Every structure is written in C-alpha cells, then in structure tokens.
Amino acid sequence: MQIRQESKVDYQSVFELIQKAFEHEEYSDHQEQFLVERLRQSSGFIPELALVAEIHGKIVGYILLTKIKIRNEAEKREYPSLALAPIAVLPEFQGRGIGGRLIAEAHRIAAVLDFGSIILLGHASYYPKFGYVTMAEYGINMPFEVPNENCMLIELRQHALAGVQGTVVYPKEFGIA
C-alpha cells in the first residue's frame, strides 16, 4: 500500500470512494463526498493534508484535514487547529489497517507543517487507539449538540492546547451555522 497526496486526477475516484464508504453509515448525512468538493475550494484546504491510500494503483482510502479555529469568546482569542473530516476506506478494504495508516501519516505531515492539534467528530471506540481524547477534557466544545464521547482531539505537540478553551469554528463549507 502506498499513501500519497491527492491530485486532481484522483477527484472522481475519491468522490466514488467516499460515497461507497459512507453508504450504509448510520450516523451520516451521506453527503461527505460533496463536503470534500467544497473544502477543496476553501481557504482552509491544505493540499498536503489530502491523502489517498492506493493498492496496486487503486485508490482504496482517503483522509482530509482542513484548517479550523477554536474561539474563546470571553478572551476574544482564536487558536488554530485542524479538522479530520472525512476519513474513508472502501468497504471491501475496511478492517485492514488502512484507516489507521492514513491517520498516522496525516498526523505526521500535520506536525511537520507545524499544526498542534486535530479535532474530529467520530466513533468513540475507534479514535482513542490513535491517541484521541474527548474535547470535554480540555474545555473545548462543538458548535452544535452532540454526545461528548464523539467529540475528540489530539495534541500533535505536547501542551499544544494548554490553556485553550472555547468553541470549534468550522469554515462555512462545512455548512454549520
């Protein structure tokens, strides 16, 4: 398996992969492929953090990290972070560690690019094995109602979120008011 940066020629394959990966996902609006298209056009898009996993030339996995902020209204401060959304693996390739390898590589590149943290909304049983903890432990909230156990973050540098509290602010492309 090879992990590499996504290129424009991959867009259609990635669109279909995401569609298939989320087709039967219970907690999905089944629009993740359209979100990726919008995020590619946003100011939060970082090409180096749009990665595909290939096996024998076939794209079987995808991960995207985009810029977000954590806003502390009381202090009138904003802190940079990244959102992991989405991660997708073709159903017939799931359970083989592809998602984990994509996450590890995305973490590595994000740290090299000097990002300190990543935030996500996801399965409470999956992401902790990669070092994610609940955002509530840091006093960071989502801008919408969702169970605490599904709102997670990871510090890519020790103490990257020390003293940071507030609410996640997503780019308008996420469609979150």
VENHUGI-V446994 format. One line per field, one symbol per residue. burial: I if it has 24 or more other C-alpha atoms within 12 Angstrom, else O. A space follows every 10 residues. Layout:
burial->???
This chain:
burial->OOIIIIOOOI OOIIIIIIII IIOOOOOOOO IIIIIIIOII OOOIIIIIII IIIIOOOOII IIIIIIIIII IOOOOOOOII IIIIIIIIII OOOOOOOIII IIIIIIIIII IOOOIIIIII IIIOOOIOOI OIIIIIOIII IIOOOOOIII IIIIIIOOOO IOOIIIIIII IOIIOOO
